[in-house]
Amino acid sequence: MKTQLLLFTLAVLTFSVARAQNDTMVVSTSVKDTVIITDDVSVSFLTDLLSGILDASKKQGKRDRPASVSYAGWHSEPYFGFGFVAGGVENSDAELLYGGSYSIDFGIKSRYQFTGIYSTTFNLGFMHNRYKISNGIANNIIGMPSPTAMNNFVVNSEKFRTWAFSASFGHRFNFTKTRNVKNYVEASAYGNYNFSRQYIVDYKGDGGANADVYYGNDNIFQPFEAGVQLNLGFHWFSIWGRYRLTDWFNSDYTATKMPRWVVGVAISGI
């Protein structure tokens, strides 16, 4: 485009000079030795046309130059994740009921964008884990049998659950250079403090009587949790897998190990 414009400009200049030399008129007046030189109208027209072309070229050049984009800065949005527990109970005859075993996490996701491709992430929020179990307390899943007073009752349902303050730190790599990240992969490490951790057994007795027993001995359950997570994001939606590195139960009480994998989806306000 620039080469064509240059050639056209040179052609117009050449034509203008030629016309100026051929069409200039000299008119003598009665005033002594006064000579008035009058240019032809066509020469002025071509000069104005050339000026217009050059101005348009300058404006087009400014529009064609890409504006500088700054990717650096903080970005924050709320997030919500839901996942199902995967795997089985180890070192016990207890079984995990998958449909009722899940994990929920929510909070604020923040990231610092260094470039259009790379950013670090920081999450603060809450995490709830729930494991629905069968034949657990009958097999001393947490190292404690049913209370003697419950001998006339049968186990109706049982579950292990936690509530935690959660924090994570990660690295995100974007597939596209844009301030509002569209597609990305993110690897992170998380740590939780489980401020609530209970094994709950619902007993059913004769005549429809029910009783819930909460096993909440702090010595049985580990208060801290740590693990790693991988997210594959598409716009506001992501698929993730989480692996817990720590055990839920204190090995001094029981050798039982709960499933470590959780697989789920998340949404955020990107």
Helices and strands as residue ranges (DSSP letters): H 2-23, E 25-28, E 35-38, H 41-64, E 73-86, E 95-113, E 118-134, G 137-139, G 148-150, E 154-174, E 183-204, G 206-208, E 210-215, E 224-234, E 237-244, E 261-268
